[in-house]
Amino acid sequence: MDTLSKERRSWNMSRIRGQDTGPERLVRSLLHRMGFRFRLHRADLPGKPDLVLPKWRVVVLVHGCFWHRHRGCRLAYTPKSRNEFWSRKFTRNIERDLEVQRQLRKLKWRVIVIWECELEDQSTLCRRLRTLICWNQAKTSPVASRGRS
């Protein structure tokens, strides 16, 4: 049973943002400090990816562990009320995520998924991002040769 009134729950849910979330802004900041330049929410790509790095042909999707169901994550709990609603919601989110990633790959974009819980260790995340973005690129690239993290 929900401990909040219907009006309060509605108000809480209306405050949940779909883009420009805290985790997304943090990933943007990290990438910018690493020297990568990107576009936001390109409407011409499936799913309007959070970050698009055209030079590298990479899209970065920043997923909240709760909404996108990060398997095994402590943040991906299931609410105790309205089980059927949440089950349908989460199933549809997962299906949509997989379909968007499939479409992006079909268009020859590399897809990087960053989970909200991964933001806790920013140095590891920076190394992972640099490795994944620069993967299979010329070693003479200005970004790859900087050696910063």
MODELLER restraints for C-alpha pairs under 7 A, 6 or more apart:
rsr = mdl.restraints
at = mdl.atoms
rsr.add(forms.Gaussian(group=physical.xy_distance, feature=features.Distance(at['CA:1:A'], at['CA:81:A']), mean=5.13, stdev=0.5))
rsr.add(forms.Gaussian(group=physical.xy_distance, feature=features.Distance(at['CA:2:A'], at['CA:81:A']), mean=5.95, stdev=0.5))
rsr.add(forms.Gaussian(group=physical.xy_distance, feature=features.Distance(at['CA:23:A'], at['CA:116:A']), mean=6.08, stdev=0.5))
rsr.add(forms.Gaussian(group=physical.xy_distance, feature=features.Distance(at['CA:24:A'], at['CA:62:A']), mean=5.82, stdev=0.5))
rsr.add(forms.Gaussian(group=physical.xy_distance, feature=features.Distance(at['CA:34:A'], at['CA:149:A']), mean=6.48, stdev=0.5))
rsr.add(forms.Gaussian(group=physical.xy_distance, feature=features.Distance(at['CA:35:A'], at['CA:143:A']), mean=6.30, stdev=0.5))
rsr.add(forms.Gaussian(group=physical.xy_distance, feature=features.Distance(at['CA:37:A'], at['CA:53:A']), mean=6.49, stdev=0.5))
rsr.add(forms.Gaussian(group=physical.xy_distance, feature=features.Distance(at['CA:38:A'], at['CA:51:A']), mean=6.25, stdev=0.5))
rsr.add(forms.Gaussian(group=physical.xy_distance, feature=features.Distance(at['CA:38:A'], at['CA:52:A']), mean=5.31, stdev=0.5))
rsr.add(forms.Gaussian(group=physical.xy_distance, feature=features.Distance(at['CA:38:A'], at['CA:53:A']), mean=4.53, stdev=0.5))
rsr.add(forms.Gaussian(group=physical.xy_distance, feature=features.Distance(at['CA:38:A'], at['CA:54:A']), mean=6.91, stdev=0.5))
rsr.add(forms.Gaussian(group=physical.xy_distance, feature=features.Distance(at['CA:39:A'], at['CA:51:A']), mean=5.79, stdev=0.5))
rsr.add(forms.Gaussian(group=physical.xy_distance, feature=features.Distance(at['CA:39:A'], at['CA:52:A']), mean=5.06, stdev=0.5))
rsr.add(forms.Gaussian(group=physical.xy_distance, feature=features.Distance(at['CA:39:A'], at['CA:53:A']), mean=6.51, stdev=0.5))
rsr.add(forms.Gaussian(group=physical.xy_distance, feature=features.Distance(at['CA:40:A'], at['CA:50:A']), mean=5.67, stdev=0.5))
rsr.add(forms.Gaussian(group=physical.xy_distance, feature=features.Distance(at['CA:40:A'], at['CA:51:A']), mean=4.88, stdev=0.5))
rsr.add(forms.Gaussian(group=physical.xy_distance, feature=features.Distance(at['CA:40:A'], at['CA:52:A']), mean=6.24, stdev=0.5))
rsr.add(forms.Gaussian(group=physical.xy_distance, feature=features.Distance(at['CA:41:A'], at['CA:48:A']), mean=4.64, stdev=0.5))
rsr.add(forms.Gaussian(group=physical.xy_distance, feature=features.Distance(at['CA:41:A'], at['CA:49:A']), mean=5.07, stdev=0.5))
rsr.add(forms.Gaussian(group=physical.xy_distance, feature=features.Distance(at['CA:41:A'], at['CA:50:A']), mean=4.97, stdev=0.5))
rsr.add(forms.Gaussian(group=physical.xy_distance, feature=features.Distance(at['CA:41:A'], at['CA:51:A']), mean=6.25, stdev=0.5))
rsr.add(forms.Gaussian(group=physical.xy_distance, feature=features.Distance(at['CA:42:A'], at['CA:48:A']), mean=5.06, stdev=0.5))
rsr.add(forms.Gaussian(group=physical.xy_distance, feature=features.Distance(at['CA:42:A'], at['CA:49:A']), mean=6.38, stdev=0.5))
rsr.add(forms.Gaussian(group=physical.xy_distance, feature=features.Distance(at['CA:46:A'], at['CA:100:A']), mean=5.77, stdev=0.5))
rsr.add(forms.Gaussian(group=physical.xy_distance, feature=features.Distance(at['CA:46:A'], at['CA:103:A']), mean=6.55, stdev=0.5))
rsr.add(forms.Gaussian(group=physical.xy_distance, feature=features.Distance(at['CA:46:A'], at['CA:104:A']), mean=6.42, stdev=0.5))
rsr.add(forms.Gaussian(group=physical.xy_distance, feature=features.Distance(at['CA:47:A'], at['CA:100:A']), mean=5.68, stdev=0.5))
rsr.add(forms.Gaussian(group=physical.xy_distance, feature=features.Distance(at['CA:49:A'], at['CA:59:A']), mean=6.40, stdev=0.5))
rsr.add(forms.Gaussian(group=physical.xy_distance, feature=features.Distance(at['CA:49:A'], at['CA:60:A']), mean=6.69, stdev=0.5))
rsr.add(forms.Gaussian(group=physical.xy_distance, feature=features.Distance(at['CA:49:A'], at['CA:61:A']), mean=5.91, stdev=0.5))
rsr.add(forms.Gaussian(group=physical.xy_distance, feature=features.Distance(at['CA:50:A'], at['CA:60:A']), mean=6.18, stdev=0.5))
rsr.add(forms.Gaussian(group=physical.xy_distance, feature=features.Distance(at['CA:50:A'], at['CA:61:A']), mean=5.39, stdev=0.5))
rsr.add(forms.Gaussian(group=physical.xy_distance, feature=features.Distance(at['CA:50:A'], at['CA:62:A']), mean=6.54, stdev=0.5))
rsr.add(forms.Gaussian(group=physical.xy_distance, feature=features.Distance(at['CA:51:A'], at['CA:59:A']), mean=5.69, stdev=0.5))
rsr.add(forms.Gaussian(group=physical.xy_distance, feature=features.Distance(at['CA:51:A'], at['CA:60:A']), mean=5.02, stdev=0.5))
rsr.add(forms.Gaussian(group=physical.xy_distance, feature=features.Distance(at['CA:51:A'], at['CA:61:A']), mean=6.69, stdev=0.5))
rsr.add(forms.Gaussian(group=physical.xy_distance, feature=features.Distance(at['CA:52:A'], at['CA:58:A']), mean=6.08, stdev=0.5))
rsr.add(forms.Gaussian(group=physical.xy_distance, feature=features.Distance(at['CA:52:A'], at['CA:59:A']), mean=4.47, stdev=0.5))
rsr.add(forms.Gaussian(group=physical.xy_distance, feature=features.Distance(at['CA:52:A'], at['CA:60:A']), mean=6.34, stdev=0.5))
rsr.add(forms.Gaussian(group=physical.xy_distance, feature=features.Distance(at['CA:53:A'], at['CA:59:A']), mean=6.07, stdev=0.5))
rsr.add(forms.Gaussian(group=physical.xy_distance, feature=features.Distance(at['CA:56:A'], at['CA:133:A']), mean=6.68, stdev=0.5))
rsr.add(forms.Gaussian(group=physical.xy_distance, feature=features.Distance(at['CA:57:A'], at['CA:109:A']), mean=5.37, stdev=0.5))
rsr.add(forms.Gaussian(group=physical.xy_distance, feature=features.Distance(at['CA:57:A'], at['CA:110:A']), mean=6.34, stdev=0.5))
rsr.add(forms.Gaussian(group=physical.xy_distance, feature=features.Distance(at['CA:58:A'], at['CA:109:A']), mean=5.51, stdev=0.5))
rsr.add(forms.Gaussian(group=physical.xy_distance, feature=features.Distance(at['CA:58:A'], at['CA:110:A']), mean=4.66, stdev=0.5))
rsr.add(forms.Gaussian(group=physical.xy_distance, feature=features.Distance(at['CA:58:A'], at['CA:111:A']), mean=5.93, stdev=0.5))
rsr.add(forms.Gaussian(group=physical.xy_distance, feature=features.Distance(at['CA:58:A'], at['CA:133:A']), mean=6.65, stdev=0.5))
rsr.add(forms.Gaussian(group=physical.xy_distance, feature=features.Distance(at['CA:59:A'], at['CA:109:A']), mean=6.70, stdev=0.5))
rsr.add(forms.Gaussian(group=physical.xy_distance, feature=features.Distance(at['CA:59:A'], at['CA:110:A']), mean=6.19, stdev=0.5))
rsr.add(forms.Gaussian(group=physical.xy_distance, feature=features.Distance(at['CA:59:A'], at['CA:111:A']), mean=5.08, stdev=0.5))
rsr.add(forms.Gaussian(group=physical.xy_distance, feature=features.Distance(at['CA:59:A'], at['CA:112:A']), mean=6.21, stdev=0.5))
rsr.add(forms.Gaussian(group=physical.xy_distance, feature=features.Distance(at['CA:60:A'], at['CA:111:A']), mean=6.03, stdev=0.5))
rsr.add(forms.Gaussian(group=physical.xy_distance, feature=features.Distance(at['CA:60:A'], at['CA:112:A']), mean=4.77, stdev=0.5))
rsr.add(forms.Gaussian(group=physical.xy_distance, feature=features.Distance(at['CA:60:A'], at['CA:113:A']), mean=5.87, stdev=0.5))
rsr.add(forms.Gaussian(group=physical.xy_distance, feature=features.Distance(at['CA:61:A'], at['CA:112:A']), mean=6.14, stdev=0.5))
rsr.add(forms.Gaussian(group=physical.xy_distance, feature=features.Distance(at['CA:61:A'], at['CA:113:A']), mean=4.79, stdev=0.5))
rsr.add(forms.Gaussian(group=physical.xy_distance, feature=features.Distance(at['CA:61:A'], at['CA:114:A']), mean=6.09, stdev=0.5))
rsr.add(forms.Gaussian(group=physical.xy_distance, feature=features.Distance(at['CA:62:A'], at['CA:113:A']), mean=5.98, stdev=0.5))
rsr.add(forms.Gaussian(group=physical.xy_distance, feature=features.Distance(at['CA:62:A'], at['CA:114:A']), mean=4.80, stdev=0.5))
rsr.add(forms.Gaussian(group=physical.xy_distance, feature=features.Distance(at['CA:62:A'], at['CA:115:A']), mean=5.99, stdev=0.5))
rsr.add(forms.Gaussian(group=physical.xy_distance, feature=features.Distance(at['CA:62:A'], at['CA:116:A']), mean=7.00, stdev=0.5))
rsr.add(forms.Gaussian(group=physical.xy_distance, feature=features.Distance(at['CA:63:A'], at['CA:113:A']), mean=6.90, stdev=0.5))
rsr.add(forms.Gaussian(group=physical.xy_distance, feature=features.Distance(at['CA:63:A'], at['CA:114:A']), mean=6.06, stdev=0.5))
rsr.add(forms.Gaussian(group=physical.xy_distance, feature=features.Distance(at['CA:63:A'], at['CA:115:A']), mean=4.96, stdev=0.5))
rsr.add(forms.Gaussian(group=physical.xy_distance, feature=features.Distance(at['CA:63:A'], at['CA:116:A']), mean=6.00, stdev=0.5))
rsr.add(forms.Gaussian(group=physical.xy_distance, feature=features.Distance(at['CA:64:A'], at['CA:115:A']), mean=6.05, stdev=0.5))
rsr.add(forms.Gaussian(group=physical.xy_distance, feature=features.Distance(at['CA:64:A'], at['CA:116:A']), mean=5.00, stdev=0.5))
rsr.add(forms.Gaussian(group=physical.xy_distance, feature=features.Distance(at['CA:65:A'], at['CA:73:A']), mean=6.97, stdev=0.5))
rsr.add(forms.Gaussian(group=physical.xy_distance, feature=features.Distance(at['CA:65:A'], at['CA:75:A']), mean=5.65, stdev=0.5))
rsr.add(forms.Gaussian(group=physical.xy_distance, feature=features.Distance(at['CA:65:A'], at['CA:76:A']), mean=5.23, stdev=0.5))
rsr.add(forms.Gaussian(group=physical.xy_distance, feature=features.Distance(at['CA:65:A'], at['CA:115:A']), mean=6.07, stdev=0.5))
rsr.add(forms.Gaussian(group=physical.xy_distance, feature=features.Distance(at['CA:65:A'], at['CA:116:A']), mean=5.73, stdev=0.5))
rsr.add(forms.Gaussian(group=physical.xy_distance, feature=features.Distance(at['CA:65:A'], at['CA:117:A']), mean=6.90, stdev=0.5))
rsr.add(forms.Gaussian(group=physical.xy_distance, feature=features.Distance(at['CA:66:A'], at['CA:75:A']), mean=5.57, stdev=0.5))
rsr.add(forms.Gaussian(group=physical.xy_distance, feature=features.Distance(at['CA:66:A'], at['CA:76:A']), mean=4.11, stdev=0.5))
rsr.add(forms.Gaussian(group=physical.xy_distance, feature=features.Distance(at['CA:66:A'], at['CA:77:A']), mean=6.49, stdev=0.5))
rsr.add(forms.Gaussian(group=physical.xy_distance, feature=features.Distance(at['CA:67:A'], at['CA:90:A']), mean=6.68, stdev=0.5))
rsr.add(forms.Gaussian(group=physical.xy_distance, feature=features.Distance(at['CA:68:A'], at['CA:90:A']), mean=6.84, stdev=0.5))
rsr.add(forms.Gaussian(group=physical.xy_distance, feature=features.Distance(at['CA:68:A'], at['CA:93:A']), mean=6.10, stdev=0.5))
rsr.add(forms.Gaussian(group=physical.xy_distance, feature=features.Distance(at['CA:68:A'], at['CA:94:A']), mean=6.09, stdev=0.5))
rsr.add(forms.Gaussian(group=physical.xy_distance, feature=features.Distance(at['CA:69:A'], at['CA:76:A']), mean=5.35, stdev=0.5))
rsr.add(forms.Gaussian(group=physical.xy_distance, feature=features.Distance(at['CA:69:A'], at['CA:90:A']), mean=6.94, stdev=0.5))
rsr.add(forms.Gaussian(group=physical.xy_distance, feature=features.Distance(at['CA:70:A'], at['CA:76:A']), mean=5.91, stdev=0.5))
rsr.add(forms.Gaussian(group=physical.xy_distance, feature=features.Distance(at['CA:101:A'], at['CA:111:A']), mean=6.73, stdev=0.5))
rsr.add(forms.Gaussian(group=physical.xy_distance, feature=features.Distance(at['CA:118:A'], at['CA:125:A']), mean=6.69, stdev=0.5))
rsr.add(forms.Gaussian(group=physical.xy_distance, feature=features.Distance(at['CA:119:A'], at['CA:125:A']), mean=6.83, stdev=0.5))
rsr.add(forms.Gaussian(group=physical.xy_distance, feature=features.Distance(at['CA:126:A'], at['CA:149:A']), mean=6.13, stdev=0.5))
rsr.add(forms.Gaussian(group=physical.xy_distance, feature=features.Distance(at['CA:127:A'], at['CA:149:A']), mean=6.48, stdev=0.5))
rsr.add(forms.Gaussian(group=physical.xy_distance, feature=features.Distance(at['CA:134:A'], at['CA:144:A']), mean=6.39, stdev=0.5))
rsr.add(forms.Gaussian(group=physical.xy_distance, feature=features.Distance(at['CA:139:A'], at['CA:145:A']), mean=6.56, stdev=0.5))
